[in-house]
Amino acid sequence: MTTTREFDTDLPSVRQIQNFIRNGQEVELKLMTGDILTGKARWQDANCLCLVDAYDQPTLIWHQAIAFIKPRV
């Protein structure tokens, strides 16, 4: 049996990531494993976020694997 999560665009966290995407903001993303990834968020859905690195390589990351996301300054 498959369960589908609803993508709630009213959530502040979803809106913040959408702002990062819209503005082309580079972000730092820390995974639950402690690994840190940097790049630009390209898109997100109810389950995943796509992060594109400096070499234009996309990485698909499941939301539950993310510890935090913050803008790079």
C-alpha positions as CSV (number, residue, x, y, z in Angstrom):
1,M,0.0,0.0,0.0
2,T,1.3,3.4,-1.0
3,T,0.7,6.5,1.1
4,T,0.9,10.0,-0.6
5,R,2.0,13.0,1.4
6,E,0.2,16.2,0.4
7,F,2.4,19.1,-0.6
8,D,1.2,22.0,1.6
9,T,2.4,25.3,0.1
10,D,1.0,27.2,3.1
11,L,3.7,25.9,5.4
12,P,6.5,28.4,6.2
13,S,9.2,25.9,5.5
14,V,7.9,25.2,2.0
15,R,7.6,28.9,1.3
16,Q,11.1,29.5,2.5
17,I,12.6,26.8,0.2
18,Q,10.4,28.2,-2.7
19,N,12.0,31.6,-2.0
20,F,15.5,30.0,-2.2
21,I,14.5,28.5,-5.6
22,R,12.9,31.6,-7.0
23,N,15.9,33.8,-6.0
24,G,18.5,31.4,-7.1
25,Q,20.0,31.6,-3.6
26,E,22.9,29.2,-2.9
27,V,22.1,27.1,0.2
28,E,24.0,24.9,2.6
29,L,22.1,21.7,3.4
30,K,23.2,19.4,6.3
31,L,22.0,15.8,6.1
32,M,21.1,13.6,9.1
33,T,24.3,11.7,8.4
34,G,26.3,14.9,9.1
35,D,27.3,15.4,5.4
36,I,27.0,19.0,4.2
37,L,26.0,19.8,0.6
38,T,26.0,23.2,-1.1
39,G,24.3,24.3,-4.2
40,K,21.0,25.8,-5.4
41,A,17.7,24.3,-4.8
42,R,16.1,23.6,-8.2
43,W,12.7,22.2,-7.2
44,Q,10.9,20.5,-4.4
45,D,7.8,18.2,-4.1
46,A,6.1,16.6,-1.1
47,N,8.9,14.0,-0.7
48,C,12.2,15.4,-2.2
49,L,14.3,18.4,-2.9
50,C,16.6,18.7,-5.9
51,L,19.9,20.4,-5.2
52,V,22.2,21.4,-8.1
53,D,25.9,21.8,-7.3
54,A,28.6,24.1,-8.8
55,Y,29.1,21.6,-11.7
56,D,25.4,21.7,-12.5
57,Q,24.9,18.1,-11.2
58,P,21.5,17.5,-9.6
59,T,21.2,15.5,-6.4
60,L,17.8,14.3,-5.3
61,I,17.4,14.4,-1.5
62,W,14.6,13.0,0.5
63,H,13.1,15.5,3.0
64,Q,13.5,13.1,5.9
65,A,17.3,13.0,5.3
66,I,17.7,16.8,5.8
67,A,18.8,18.1,9.2
68,F,18.7,21.7,8.1
69,I,18.9,24.1,5.2
70,K,20.3,27.6,5.4
71,P,21.3,30.3,2.9
72,R,25.0,30.7,2.2
73,V,26.4,34.1,2.8
